Amino acid sequence: MMQGSEAISAELINGMKQAMRRLAASVVVATARDGDTRYAMAASACTSLSMDPPSILICVNKSASIYPILNHGKDFCINVLSGSHEAISAACSGGQKGEGRFAIGDWRDDPDTNVPYLRDAQASLVCSVDDIHHYGTHGIFIGKVKRVHLHGDVYPLVYIDGRYSSVIEAAKASA
Ligand SMILES: Cc1cc2nc3c(=O)[nH]c(=O)nc-3n(C[C@H](O)[C@H](O)[C@H](O)COP(=O)(O)O)c2cc1C
């Protein structure tokens, strides 16, 4: 299995980057807490895994500040952003650091786990870390879903071709 040590051509890397620009992805913010310290990271490498058990996975670069927290098995939350949350995604992808990432947005604490969640995210899925796979530069965290908060209509923030866009629920668009 390749673990990132073999030489990779610049042409292949560039081809993959261009391919990924064509893969529309919903944007989430993963959050976690370690004592009084809160963590948040914008991510698009997040997907549903299964309904039995209800589970979701997210791929996190080992260099990200939230990585060691997840790697220690702390509960986390996947906040599925809405089309109005572009500034929150920007803050949580490097625009702000640490606690500064929570300066914008209506952040609350999940009553059971204390993990921060975004009150007006389209959906917030509170998870426990059930499994971790390491691959190259990333950790793949499998979360068992413990609680779901829903808010508002289906209106996802989408990242495509290196910029933000949004998708209005098809039924509403045609109404
Ligand atoms: C739209 C978007 C999607 C991203 N998706 C991921 C992802 O899936 N996994 C990841 O590790 N980083 C992803 N990033 C990058 C991180 O958000 C960014 O590197 C962040 O600053 C890392 O956290 P840190 O600053 O706390 O280290 C994404 C960034 C953006 C703007």
Ligand as a Chemical Component Dictionary entry (heavy atoms), coordinates in Angstrom:
data_LIG
# 
_chem_comp.id                   LIG 
_chem_comp.type                 NON-POLYMER 
_chem_comp.pdbx_formal_charge   0 
_chem_comp.three_letter_code    LIG 
# 
loop_
_chem_comp_atom.comp_id 
_chem_comp_atom.atom_id 
_chem_comp_atom.alt_atom_id 
_chem_comp_atom.type_symbol 
_chem_comp_atom.charge 
_chem_comp_atom.model_Cartn_x 
_chem_comp_atom.model_Cartn_y 
_chem_comp_atom.model_Cartn_z 
_chem_comp_atom.pdbx_ordinal 
LIG C1  C1  C 0 -13.288 24.534 1.314  1  
LIG C2  C2  C 0 -12.164 23.925 2.118  2  
LIG C3  C3  C 0 -12.131 22.564 2.349  3  
LIG C4  C4  C 0 -11.107 21.988 3.099  4  
LIG N1  N1  N 0 -11.127 20.637 3.323  5  
LIG C5  C5  C 0 -10.199 20.086 4.144  6  
LIG C6  C6  C 0 -10.279 18.709 4.488  7  
LIG O1  O1  O 0 -11.193 17.990 4.068  8  
LIG N2  N2  N 0 -9.321  18.201 5.323  9  
LIG C7  C7  C 0 -8.307  18.971 5.810  10 
LIG O2  O2  O 0 -7.468  18.447 6.561  11 
LIG N3  N3  N 0 -8.201  20.291 5.507  12 
LIG C8  C8  C 0 -9.132  20.866 4.701  13 
LIG N4  N4  N 0 -9.071  22.195 4.409  14 
LIG C9  C9  C 0 -7.965  22.998 4.932  15 
LIG C10 C10 C 0 -8.154  23.393 6.396  16 
LIG O3  O3  O 0 -9.418  23.988 6.649  17 
LIG C11 C11 C 0 -7.048  24.390 6.809  18 
LIG O4  O4  O 0 -5.788  23.870 6.476  19 
LIG C12 C12 C 0 -7.101  24.732 8.273  20 
LIG O5  O5  O 0 -6.498  26.010 8.447  21 
LIG C13 C13 C 0 -6.348  23.721 9.125  22 
LIG O6  O6  O 0 -6.505  24.052 10.476 23 
LIG P1  P1  P 0 -5.378  24.790 11.385 24 
LIG O7  O7  O 0 -5.203  26.151 10.811 25 
LIG O8  O8  O 0 -6.066  24.786 12.701 26 
LIG O9  O9  O 0 -4.150  23.977 11.352 27 
LIG C14 C14 C 0 -10.080 22.796 3.643  28 
LIG C15 C15 C 0 -10.109 24.187 3.393  29 
LIG C16 C16 C 0 -11.138 24.742 2.648  30 
LIG C17 C17 C 0 -11.169 26.240 2.414  31 
# 
loop_
_chem_comp_bond.comp_id 
_chem_comp_bond.atom_id_1 
_chem_comp_bond.atom_id_2 
_chem_comp_bond.value_order 
_chem_comp_bond.pdbx_ordinal 
LIG C1  C2  SING 1  
LIG C2  C3  SING 2  
LIG C2  C16 DOUB 3  
LIG C3  C4  DOUB 4  
LIG C4  N1  SING 5  
LIG C4  C14 SING 6  
LIG N1  C5  DOUB 7  
LIG C5  C6  SING 8  
LIG C5  C8  SING 9  
LIG C6  O1  DOUB 10 
LIG C6  N2  SING 11 
LIG N2  C7  SING 12 
LIG C7  O2  DOUB 13 
LIG C7  N3  SING 14 
LIG N3  C8  DOUB 15 
LIG C8  N4  SING 16 
LIG N4  C9  SING 17 
LIG N4  C14 SING 18 
LIG C9  C10 SING 19 
LIG C10 O3  SING 20 
LIG C10 C11 SING 21 
LIG C11 O4  SING 22 
LIG C11 C12 SING 23 
LIG C12 O5  SING 24 
LIG C12 C13 SING 25 
LIG C13 O6  SING 26 
LIG O6  P1  SING 27 
LIG P1  O7  DOUB 28 
LIG P1  O8  SING 29 
LIG P1  O9  SING 30 
LIG C14 C15 DOUB 31 
LIG C15 C16 SING 32 
LIG C16 C17 SING 33 
# 
